Amino acid sequence: MLNVNVEKRVNVKLGKSATEAYDLLKKVYGDECLSHTQVFEWFKRFKKGRKEIGDDQRPYRPSTSNTDANIEKVGEFVRQNRCLSIRAVAELVNIG
């Protein structure tokens, strides 16, 4: 994956179009190539000056329900009744 992102940045710097970049990546990576949509999205980001390939910061709050105690409770409920839905487990543990 890293090589694909580096190659997309190189294609942008060489003045290739998104279609040319996708065609080259498809030729090199075949079925393991990113989708057309993903290539075009990354191409647009690199064209706007993006240099990093990591995830963007997300503005939402971190999860407060993912605790050891809740994990243990969920495991206990599921071991007792494997037919519980996700919604039922969330209600039993009192998490959203």
Biopython code that builds the backbone (N, CA, C, O; Angstrom):
import numpy as np
from Bio.PDB.StructureBuilder import StructureBuilder

atoms = [
    (1, "MET", "N", (0.833, -1.198, 0.000)),
    (1, "MET", "CA", (0.000, 0.000, 0.000)),
    (1, "MET", "C", (0.868, 1.247, 0.000)),
    (1, "MET", "O", (0.578, 2.210, -0.711)),
    (2, "LEU", "N", (1.921, 1.234, 0.787)),
    (2, "LEU", "CA", (2.808, 2.393, 0.846)),
    (2, "LEU", "C", (3.361, 2.712, -0.536)),
    (2, "LEU", "O", (3.404, 3.876, -0.933)),
    (3, "ASN", "N", (3.787, 1.680, -1.277)),
    (3, "ASN", "CA", (4.342, 1.908, -2.608)),
    (3, "ASN", "C", (3.332, 2.554, -3.542)),
    (3, "ASN", "O", (3.691, 3.405, -4.356)),
    (4, "VAL", "N", (2.066, 2.152, -3.428)),
    (4, "VAL", "CA", (1.027, 2.729, -4.282)),
    (4, "VAL", "C", (0.882, 4.216, -3.981)),
    (4, "VAL", "O", (0.779, 5.022, -4.906)),
    (5, "ASN", "N", (0.873, 4.593, -2.700)),
    (5, "ASN", "CA", (0.736, 6.001, -2.340)),
    (5, "ASN", "C", (1.931, 6.817, -2.801)),
    (5, "ASN", "O", (1.762, 7.941, -3.274)),
    (6, "VAL", "N", (3.122, 6.278, -2.674)),
    (6, "VAL", "CA", (4.321, 6.973, -3.141)),
    (6, "VAL", "C", (4.252, 7.150, -4.647)),
    (6, "VAL", "O", (4.579, 8.218, -5.166)),
    (7, "GLU", "N", (3.831, 6.116, -5.346)),
    (7, "GLU", "CA", (3.737, 6.207, -6.798)),
    (7, "GLU", "C", (2.696, 7.236, -7.228)),
    (7, "GLU", "O", (2.887, 7.928, -8.227)),
    (8, "LYS", "N", (1.604, 7.341, -6.486)),
    (8, "LYS", "CA", (0.594, 8.350, -6.831)),
    (8, "LYS", "C", (1.163, 9.748, -6.654)),
    (8, "LYS", "O", (0.915, 10.628, -7.478)),
    (9, "ARG", "N", (1.928, 9.961, -5.582)),
    (9, "ARG", "CA", (2.548, 11.279, -5.385)),
    (9, "ARG", "C", (3.502, 11.586, -6.525)),
    (9, "ARG", "O", (3.548, 12.716, -7.011)),
    (10, "VAL", "N", (4.267, 10.586, -6.957)),
    (10, "VAL", "CA", (5.210, 10.778, -8.065)),
    (10, "VAL", "C", (4.442, 11.130, -9.334)),
    (10, "VAL", "O", (4.848, 12.023, -10.077)),
    (11, "ASN", "N", (3.339, 10.438, -9.585)),
    (11, "ASN", "CA", (2.539, 10.724, -10.776)),
    (11, "ASN", "C", (2.009, 12.148, -10.759)),
    (11, "ASN", "O", (1.969, 12.805, -11.799)),
    (12, "VAL", "N", (1.605, 12.632, -9.602)),
    (12, "VAL", "CA", (1.137, 14.016, -9.491)),
    (12, "VAL", "C", (2.284, 14.960, -9.823)),
    (12, "VAL", "O", (2.110, 15.906, -10.590)),
    (13, "LYS", "N", (3.452, 14.706, -9.250)),
    (13, "LYS", "CA", (4.606, 15.579, -9.488)),
    (13, "LYS", "C", (5.048, 15.556, -10.948)),
    (13, "LYS", "O", (5.587, 16.542, -11.451)),
    (14, "LEU", "N", (4.823, 14.436, -11.628)),
    (14, "LEU", "CA", (5.204, 14.340, -13.041)),
    (14, "LEU", "C", (4.162, 14.968, -13.967)),
    (14, "LEU", "O", (4.357, 15.015, -15.182)),
    (15, "GLY", "N", (3.072, 15.443, -13.402)),
    (15, "GLY", "CA", (2.036, 16.087, -14.210)),
    (15, "GLY", "C", (1.094, 15.114, -14.881)),
    (15, "GLY", "O", (0.394, 15.486, -15.823)),
    (16, "LYS", "N", (1.059, 13.873, -14.417)),
    (16, "LYS", "CA", (0.137, 12.888, -14.989)),
    (16, "LYS", "C", (-1.289, 13.228, -14.567)),
    (16, "LYS", "O", (-1.505, 13.864, -13.536)),
    (17, "SER", "N", (-2.243, 12.805, -15.360)),
    (17, "SER", "CA", (-3.646, 12.972, -14.974)),
    (17, "SER", "C", (-4.016, 11.827, -14.033)),
    (17, "SER", "O", (-3.287, 10.840, -13.935)),
    (18, "ALA", "N", (-5.135, 11.960, -13.351)),
    (18, "ALA", "CA", (-5.592, 10.907, -12.448)),
    (18, "ALA", "C", (-5.847, 9.615, -13.220)),
    (18, "ALA", "O", (-5.561, 8.526, -12.724)),
    (19, "THR", "N", (-6.379, 9.734, -14.419)),
    (19, "THR", "CA", (-6.638, 8.555, -15.240)),
    (19, "THR", "C", (-5.338, 7.867, -15.637)),
    (19, "THR", "O", (-5.245, 6.641, -15.588)),
    (20, "GLU", "N", (-4.334, 8.648, -16.030)),
    (20, "GLU", "CA", (-3.040, 8.063, -16.377)),
    (20, "GLU", "C", (-2.411, 7.380, -15.172)),
    (20, "GLU", "O", (-1.840, 6.297, -15.294)),
    (21, "ALA", "N", (-2.517, 8.015, -14.007)),
    (21, "ALA", "CA", (-1.966, 7.430, -12.790)),
    (21, "ALA", "C", (-2.669, 6.115, -12.467)),
    (21, "ALA", "O", (-2.017, 5.127, -12.129)),
    (22, "TYR", "N", (-3.998, 6.101, -12.571)),
    (22, "TYR", "CA", (-4.749, 4.881, -12.300)),
    (22, "TYR", "C", (-4.362, 3.775, -13.273)),
    (22, "TYR", "O", (-4.158, 2.632, -12.865)),
    (23, "ASP", "N", (-4.259, 4.111, -14.560)),
    (23, "ASP", "CA", (-3.897, 3.110, -15.569)),
    (23, "ASP", "C", (-2.517, 2.515, -15.278)),
    (23, "ASP", "O", (-2.321, 1.308, -15.413)),
    (24, "LEU", "N", (-1.561, 3.364, -14.880)),
    (24, "LEU", "CA", (-0.216, 2.869, -14.554)),
    (24, "LEU", "C", (-0.241, 1.968, -13.323)),
    (24, "LEU", "O", (0.396, 0.915, -13.306)),
    (25, "LEU", "N", (-0.976, 2.385, -12.297)),
    (25, "LEU", "CA", (-1.068, 1.574, -11.087)),
    (25, "LEU", "C", (-1.747, 0.235, -11.370)),
    (25, "LEU", "O", (-1.324, -0.801, -10.857)),
    (26, "LYS", "N", (-2.791, 0.258, -12.181)),
    (26, "LYS", "CA", (-3.502, -0.966, -12.534)),
    (26, "LYS", "C", (-2.584, -1.908, -13.312)),
    (26, "LYS", "O", (-2.624, -3.124, -13.128)),
    (27, "LYS", "N", (-1.763, -1.333, -14.179)),
    (27, "LYS", "CA", (-0.832, -2.131, -14.970)),
    (27, "LYS", "C", (0.202, -2.818, -14.068)),
    (27, "LYS", "O", (0.544, -3.982, -14.277)),
    (28, "VAL", "N", (0.689, -2.085, -13.069)),
    (28, "VAL", "CA", (1.717, -2.618, -12.176)),
    (28, "VAL", "C", (1.138, -3.584, -11.147)),
    (28, "VAL", "O", (1.700, -4.654, -10.916)),
    (29, "TYR", "N", (0.002, -3.208, -10.518)),
    (29, "TYR", "CA", (-0.526, -3.980, -9.403)),
    (29, "TYR", "C", (-1.685, -4.902, -9.754)),
    (29, "TYR", "O", (-2.077, -5.735, -8.937)),
    (30, "GLY", "N", (-2.231, -4.771, -10.941)),
    (30, "GLY", "CA", (-3.317, -5.655, -11.369)),
    (30, "GLY", "C", (-4.506, -5.613, -10.425)),
    (30, "GLY", "O", (-4.994, -4.540, -10.070)),
    (31, "ASP", "N", (-4.968, -6.790, -10.023)),
    (31, "ASP", "CA", (-6.144, -6.886, -9.151)),
    (31, "ASP", "C", (-5.901, -6.347, -7.744)),
    (31, "ASP", "O", (-6.857, -6.080, -7.015)),
    (32, "GLU", "N", (-4.649, -6.184, -7.354)),
    (32, "GLU", "CA", (-4.337, -5.673, -6.017)),
    (32, "GLU", "C", (-4.283, -4.152, -5.972)),
    (32, "GLU", "O", (-3.989, -3.574, -4.926)),
    (33, "CYS", "N", (-4.559, -3.505, -7.082)),
    (33, "CYS", "CA", (-4.548, -2.045, -7.156)),
    (33, "CYS", "C", (-5.736, -1.475, -6.394)),
    (33, "CYS", "O", (-6.784, -2.111, -6.282)),
    (34, "LEU", "N", (-5.555, -0.277, -5.878)),
    (34, "LEU", "CA", (-6.667, 0.434, -5.256)),
    (34, "LEU", "C", (-7.773, 0.636, -6.287)),
    (34, "LEU", "O", (-7.534, 0.578, -7.493)),
    (35, "SER", "N", (-8.966, 0.870, -5.801)),
    (35, "SER", "CA", (-10.084, 1.100, -6.720)),
    (35, "SER", "C", (-9.903, 2.435, -7.445)),
    (35, "SER", "O", (-9.133, 3.297, -7.021)),
    (36, "HIS", "N", (-10.628, 2.573, -8.534)),
    (36, "HIS", "CA", (-10.616, 3.810, -9.320)),
    (36, "HIS", "C", (-10.943, 5.003, -8.426)),
    (36, "HIS", "O", (-10.272, 6.033, -8.485)),
    (37, "THR", "N", (-11.982, 4.858, -7.595)),
    (37, "THR", "CA", (-12.415, 5.944, -6.710)),
    (37, "THR", "C", (-11.324, 6.320, -5.719)),
    (37, "THR", "O", (-11.069, 7.504, -5.500)),
    (38, "GLN", "N", (-10.673, 5.319, -5.114)),
    (38, "GLN", "CA", (-9.613, 5.597, -4.142)),
    (38, "GLN", "C", (-8.432, 6.300, -4.795)),
    (38, "GLN", "O", (-7.887, 7.248, -4.229)),
    (39, "VAL", "N", (-8.034, 5.852, -5.967)),
    (39, "VAL", "CA", (-6.914, 6.481, -6.660)),
    (39, "VAL", "C", (-7.239, 7.940, -6.965)),
    (39, "VAL", "O", (-6.399, 8.816, -6.758)),
    (40, "PHE", "N", (-8.434, 8.205, -7.449)),
    (40, "PHE", "CA", (-8.808, 9.575, -7.776)),
    (40, "PHE", "C", (-8.864, 10.451, -6.530)),
    (40, "PHE", "O", (-8.465, 11.615, -6.574)),
    (41, "GLU", "N", (-9.359, 9.899, -5.410)),
    (41, "GLU", "CA", (-9.423, 10.667, -4.166)),
    (41, "GLU", "C", (-8.020, 11.011, -3.673)),
    (41, "GLU", "O", (-7.759, 12.163, -3.325)),
    (42, "TRP", "N", (-7.111, 10.032, -3.636)),
    (42, "TRP", "CA", (-5.734, 10.306, -3.199)),
    (42, "TRP", "C", (-5.023, 11.241, -4.172)),
    (42, "TRP", "O", (-4.248, 12.104, -3.759)),
    (43, "PHE", "N", (-5.287, 11.069, -5.451)),
    (43, "PHE", "CA", (-4.678, 11.936, -6.457)),
    (43, "PHE", "C", (-5.068, 13.392, -6.190)),
    (43, "PHE", "O", (-4.230, 14.292, -6.242)),
    (44, "LYS", "N", (-6.363, 13.605, -5.901)),
    (44, "LYS", "CA", (-6.857, 14.959, -5.610)),
    (44, "LYS", "C", (-6.161, 15.528, -4.366)),
    (44, "LYS", "O", (-5.773, 16.695, -4.343)),
    (45, "ARG", "N", (-6.010, 14.694, -3.338)),
    (45, "ARG", "CA", (-5.355, 15.152, -2.105)),
    (45, "ARG", "C", (-3.901, 15.537, -2.353)),
    (45, "ARG", "O", (-3.439, 16.574, -1.876)),
    (46, "PHE", "N", (-3.182, 14.704, -3.099)),
    (46, "PHE", "CA", (-1.774, 15.012, -3.384)),
    (46, "PHE", "C", (-1.654, 16.246, -4.271)),
    (46, "PHE", "O", (-0.723, 17.037, -4.120)),
    (47, "LYS", "N", (-2.587, 16.404, -5.186)),
    (47, "LYS", "CA", (-2.556, 17.568, -6.070)),
    (47, "LYS", "C", (-2.761, 18.864, -5.284)),
    (47, "LYS", "O", (-2.232, 19.911, -5.655)),
    (48, "LYS", "N", (-3.538, 18.788, -4.186)),
    (48, "LYS", "CA", (-3.773, 19.952, -3.331)),
    (48, "LYS", "C", (-2.603, 20.215, -2.381)),
    (48, "LYS", "O", (-2.638, 21.162, -1.596)),
    (49, "GLY", "N", (-1.563, 19.371, -2.454)),
    (49, "GLY", "CA", (-0.377, 19.621, -1.655)),
    (49, "GLY", "C", (-0.148, 18.664, -0.506)),
    (49, "GLY", "O", (0.835, 18.808, 0.221)),
    (50, "ARG", "N", (-1.013, 17.705, -0.324)),
    (50, "ARG", "CA", (-0.826, 16.742, 0.757)),
    (50, "ARG", "C", (0.444, 15.950, 0.525)),
    (50, "ARG", "O", (0.747, 15.555, -0.600)),
    (51, "LYS", "N", (1.195, 15.718, 1.613)),
    (51, "LYS", "CA", (2.440, 14.985, 1.502)),
    (51, "LYS", "C", (2.419, 13.680, 2.300)),
    (51, "LYS", "O", (3.189, 12.764, 2.010)),
    (52, "GLU", "N", (1.560, 13.593, 3.283)),
    (52, "GLU", "CA", (1.493, 12.421, 4.155)),
    (52, "GLU", "C", (0.416, 11.445, 3.684)),
    (52, "GLU", "O", (-0.567, 11.843, 3.059)),
    (53, "ILE", "N", (0.612, 10.171, 3.992)),
    (53, "ILE", "CA", (-0.378, 9.177, 3.609)),
    (53, "ILE", "C", (-1.170, 8.658, 4.804)),
    (53, "ILE", "O", (-2.071, 7.838, 4.630)),
    (54, "GLY", "N", (-0.853, 9.116, 6.015)),
    (54, "GLY", "CA", (-1.551, 8.666, 7.213)),
    (54, "GLY", "C", (-2.960, 9.224, 7.290)),
    (54, "GLY", "O", (-3.342, 10.102, 6.516)),
    (55, "ASP", "N", (-3.727, 8.698, 8.243)),
    (55, "ASP", "CA", (-5.093, 9.160, 8.450)),
    (55, "ASP", "C", (-5.108, 10.588, 8.968)),
    (55, "ASP", "O", (-4.181, 11.027, 9.649)),
    (56, "ASP", "N", (-6.170, 11.302, 8.638)),
    (56, "ASP", "CA", (-6.389, 12.646, 9.165)),
    (56, "ASP", "C", (-6.857, 12.554, 10.613)),
    (56, "ASP", "O", (-7.390, 11.529, 11.039)),
    (57, "GLN", "N", (-6.654, 13.623, 11.356)),
    (57, "GLN", "CA", (-7.198, 13.696, 12.706)),
    (57, "GLN", "C", (-8.721, 13.728, 12.605)),
    (57, "GLN", "O", (-9.275, 14.337, 11.690)),
    (58, "ARG", "N", (-9.379, 13.085, 13.530)),
    (58, "ARG", "CA", (-10.836, 13.089, 13.533)),
    (58, "ARG", "C", (-11.330, 13.917, 14.715)),
    (58, "ARG", "O", (-10.783, 13.813, 15.813)),
    (59, "PRO", "N", (-12.355, 14.735, 14.501)),
    (59, "PRO", "CA", (-12.793, 15.677, 15.526)),
    (59, "PRO", "C", (-13.674, 15.094, 16.632)),
    (59, "PRO", "O", (-14.010, 15.801, 17.582)),
    (60, "TYR", "N", (-14.053, 13.821, 16.526)),
    (60, "TYR", "CA", (-14.967, 13.292, 17.524)),
    (60, "TYR", "C", (-14.249, 12.869, 18.807)),
    (60, "TYR", "O", (-13.028, 12.715, 18.832)),
    (61, "ARG", "N", (-15.023, 12.689, 19.853)),
    (61, "ARG", "CA", (-14.474, 12.300, 21.147)),
    (61, "ARG", "C", (-14.083, 10.829, 21.135)),
    (61, "ARG", "O", (-14.680, 10.036, 20.408)),
    (62, "PRO", "N", (-13.090, 10.459, 21.931)),
    (62, "PRO", "CA", (-12.712, 9.043, 22.015)),
    (62, "PRO", "C", (-13.805, 8.226, 22.711)),
    (62, "PRO", "O", (-14.595, 8.766, 23.486)),
    (63, "SER", "N", (-13.840, 6.958, 22.436)),
    (63, "SER", "CA", (-14.837, 6.079, 23.029)),
    (63, "SER", "C", (-14.591, 5.918, 24.524)),
    (63, "SER", "O", (-13.469, 5.656, 24.957)),
    (64, "THR", "N", (-15.642, 6.074, 25.297)),
    (64, "THR", "CA", (-15.528, 5.860, 26.745)),
    (64, "THR", "C", (-16.178, 4.542, 27.147)),
    (64, "THR", "O", (-16.114, 4.157, 28.315)),
    (65, "SER", "N", (-16.801, 3.847, 26.202)),
    (65, "SER", "CA", (-17.464, 2.589, 26.513)),
    (65, "SER", "C", (-16.558, 1.385, 26.302)),
    (65, "SER", "O", (-16.904, 0.278, 26.715)),
    (66, "ASN", "N", (-15.417, 1.575, 25.674)),
    (66, "ASN", "CA", (-14.494, 0.487, 25.394)),
    (66, "ASN", "C", (-13.531, 0.322, 26.579)),
    (66, "ASN", "O", (-12.360, 0.695, 26.508)),
    (67, "THR", "N", (-14.061, -0.249, 27.666)),
    (67, "THR", "CA", (-13.265, -0.444, 28.874)),
    (67, "THR", "C", (-13.120, -1.929, 29.148)),
    (67, "THR", "O", (-13.883, -2.742, 28.625)),
    (68, "ASP", "N", (-12.145, -2.282, 29.966)),
    (68, "ASP", "CA", (-11.954, -3.694, 30.321)),
    (68, "ASP", "C", (-13.192, -4.264, 30.992)),
    (68, "ASP", "O", (-13.570, -5.408, 30.740)),
    (69, "ALA", "N", (-13.833, -3.457, 31.857)),
    (69, "ALA", "CA", (-15.031, -3.929, 32.553)),
    (69, "ALA", "C", (-16.159, -4.218, 31.567)),
    (69, "ALA", "O", (-16.825, -5.248, 31.676)),
    (70, "ASN", "N", (-16.379, -3.325, 30.612)),
    (70, "ASN", "CA", (-17.433, -3.540, 29.625)),
    (70, "ASN", "C", (-17.122, -4.727, 28.724)),
    (70, "ASN", "O", (-18.021, -5.487, 28.366)),
    (71, "ILE", "N", (-15.872, -4.889, 28.361)),
    (71, "ILE", "CA", (-15.473, -6.025, 27.521)),
    (71, "ILE", "C", (-15.769, -7.332, 28.250)),
    (71, "ILE", "O", (-16.272, -8.285, 27.655)),
    (72, "GLU", "N", (-15.454, -7.367, 29.531)),
    (72, "GLU", "CA", (-15.727, -8.563, 30.338)),
    (72, "GLU", "C", (-17.227, -8.823, 30.441)),
    (72, "GLU", "O", (-17.668, -9.965, 30.314)),
    (73, "LYS", "N", (-18.019, -7.766, 30.673)),
    (73, "LYS", "CA", (-19.480, -7.915, 30.767)),
    (73, "LYS", "C", (-20.059, -8.446, 29.463)),
    (73, "LYS", "O", (-20.876, -9.367, 29.468)),
    (74, "VAL", "N", (-19.634, -7.863, 28.350)),
    (74, "VAL", "CA", (-20.143, -8.291, 27.042)),
    (74, "VAL", "C", (-19.786, -9.757, 26.815)),
    (74, "VAL", "O", (-20.631, -10.546, 26.390)),
    (75, "GLY", "N", (-18.535, -10.121, 27.096)),
    (75, "GLY", "CA", (-18.113, -11.515, 26.932)),
    (75, "GLY", "C", (-18.960, -12.462, 27.761)),
    (75, "GLY", "O", (-19.330, -13.539, 27.294)),
    (76, "GLU", "N", (-19.269, -12.065, 28.993)),
    (76, "GLU", "CA", (-20.088, -12.883, 29.889)),
    (76, "GLU", "C", (-21.498, -13.059, 29.330)),
    (76, "GLU", "O", (-22.016, -14.176, 29.309)),
    (77, "PHE", "N", (-22.126, -11.970, 28.877)),
    (77, "PHE", "CA", (-23.474, -12.047, 28.312)),
    (77, "PHE", "C", (-23.501, -12.932, 27.067)),
    (77, "PHE", "O", (-24.423, -13.729, 26.894)),
    (78, "VAL", "N", (-22.516, -12.799, 26.218)),
    (78, "VAL", "CA", (-22.483, -13.568, 24.969)),
    (78, "VAL", "C", (-22.247, -15.049, 25.255)),
    (78, "VAL", "O", (-22.827, -15.908, 24.592)),
    (79, "ARG", "N", (-21.402, -15.350, 26.233)),
    (79, "ARG", "CA", (-21.185, -16.759, 26.582)),
    (79, "ARG", "C", (-22.456, -17.393, 27.149)),
    (79, "ARG", "O", (-22.698, -18.583, 26.947)),
    (80, "GLN", "N", (-23.271, -16.598, 27.859)),
    (80, "GLN", "CA", (-24.509, -17.108, 28.430)),
    (80, "GLN", "C", (-25.597, -17.293, 27.369)),
    (80, "GLN", "O", (-26.385, -18.235, 27.440)),
    (81, "ASN", "N", (-25.634, -16.390, 26.386)),
    (81, "ASN", "CA", (-26.679, -16.451, 25.364)),
    (81, "ASN", "C", (-26.105, -15.950, 24.040)),
    (81, "ASN", "O", (-26.019, -14.743, 23.813)),
    (82, "ARG", "N", (-25.720, -16.863, 23.186)),
    (82, "ARG", "CA", (-25.087, -16.501, 21.908)),
    (82, "ARG", "C", (-26.077, -15.932, 20.890)),
    (82, "ARG", "O", (-25.669, -15.493, 19.815)),
    (83, "CYS", "N", (-27.357, -15.934, 21.213)),
    (83, "CYS", "CA", (-28.377, -15.423, 20.289)),
    (83, "CYS", "C", (-28.700, -13.945, 20.522)),
    (83, "CYS", "O", (-29.569, -13.391, 19.848)),
    (84, "LEU", "N", (-28.019, -13.310, 21.455)),
    (84, "LEU", "CA", (-28.286, -11.896, 21.738)),
    (84, "LEU", "C", (-27.890, -11.030, 20.550)),
    (84, "LEU", "O", (-26.865, -11.261, 19.910)),
    (85, "SER", "N", (-28.710, -10.042, 20.269)),
    (85, "SER", "CA", (-28.357, -9.091, 19.218)),
    (85, "SER", "C", (-27.385, -8.053, 19.780)),
    (85, "SER", "O", (-27.221, -7.939, 20.995)),
    (86, "ILE", "N", (-26.763, -7.323, 18.912)),
    (86, "ILE", "CA", (-25.848, -6.262, 19.336)),
    (86, "ILE", "C", (-26.601, -5.233, 20.160)),
    (86, "ILE", "O", (-26.094, -4.746, 21.171)),
    (87, "ARG", "N", (-27.798, -4.905, 19.734)),
    (87, "ARG", "CA", (-28.617, -3.926, 20.459)),
    (87, "ARG", "C", (-28.933, -4.410, 21.867)),
    (87, "ARG", "O", (-28.866, -3.638, 22.823)),
    (88, "ALA", "N", (-29.281, -5.699, 21.997)),
    (88, "ALA", "CA", (-29.597, -6.255, 23.315)),
    (88, "ALA", "C", (-28.383, -6.217, 24.220)),
    (88, "ALA", "O", (-28.503, -5.878, 25.398)),
    (89, "VAL", "N", (-27.211, -6.559, 23.692)),
    (89, "VAL", "CA", (-25.993, -6.521, 24.497)),
    (89, "VAL", "C", (-25.707, -5.089, 24.928)),
    (89, "VAL", "O", (-25.357, -4.851, 26.084)),
    (90, "ALA", "N", (-25.851, -4.141, 24.023)),
    (90, "ALA", "CA", (-25.602, -2.733, 24.363)),
    (90, "ALA", "C", (-26.540, -2.268, 25.474)),
    (90, "ALA", "O", (-26.124, -1.537, 26.372)),
    (91, "GLU", "N", (-27.793, -2.684, 25.418)),
    (91, "GLU", "CA", (-28.745, -2.317, 26.467)),
    (91, "GLU", "C", (-28.385, -2.955, 27.802)),
    (91, "GLU", "O", (-28.474, -2.311, 28.848)),
    (92, "LEU", "N", (-27.977, -4.224, 27.767)),
    (92, "LEU", "CA", (-27.607, -4.917, 29.003)),
    (92, "LEU", "C", (-26.398, -4.285, 29.677)),
    (92, "LEU", "O", (-26.324, -4.226, 30.905)),
    (93, "VAL", "N", (-25.446, -3.811, 28.867)),
    (93, "VAL", "CA", (-24.232, -3.219, 29.408)),
    (93, "VAL", "C", (-24.422, -1.712, 29.635)),
    (93, "VAL", "O", (-23.591, -1.056, 30.261)),
    (94, "ASN", "N", (-25.527, -1.184, 29.115)),
    (94, "ASN", "CA", (-25.854, 0.247, 29.245)),
    (94, "ASN", "C", (-24.875, 1.138, 28.494)),
    (94, "ASN", "O", (-24.360, 2.116, 29.037)),
    (95, "ILE", "N", (-24.625, 0.781, 27.231)),
    (95, "ILE", "CA", (-23.788, 1.617, 26.353)),
    (95, "ILE", "C", (-24.556, 1.867, 25.058)),
    (95, "ILE", "O", (-25.419, 1.082, 24.665)),
    (96, "GLY", "N", (-24.225, 2.959, 24.418)),
    (96, "GLY", "CA", (-24.922, 3.342, 23.185)),
    (96, "GLY", "C", (-24.455, 2.605, 21.977)),
    (96, "GLY", "O", (-24.962, 2.836, 20.879)),
]
sb = StructureBuilder()
sb.init_structure("model")
sb.init_model(0)
sb.init_chain("A")
sb.init_seg("    ")
for serial, (resi, resn, name, xyz) in enumerate(atoms, 1):
    if name == "N":
        sb.init_residue(resn, " ", resi, " ")
    sb.init_atom(name, np.array(xyz, "f"), 0.0, 1.0, " ", f" {name:<3s}", serial, name[0])
structure = sb.get_structure()
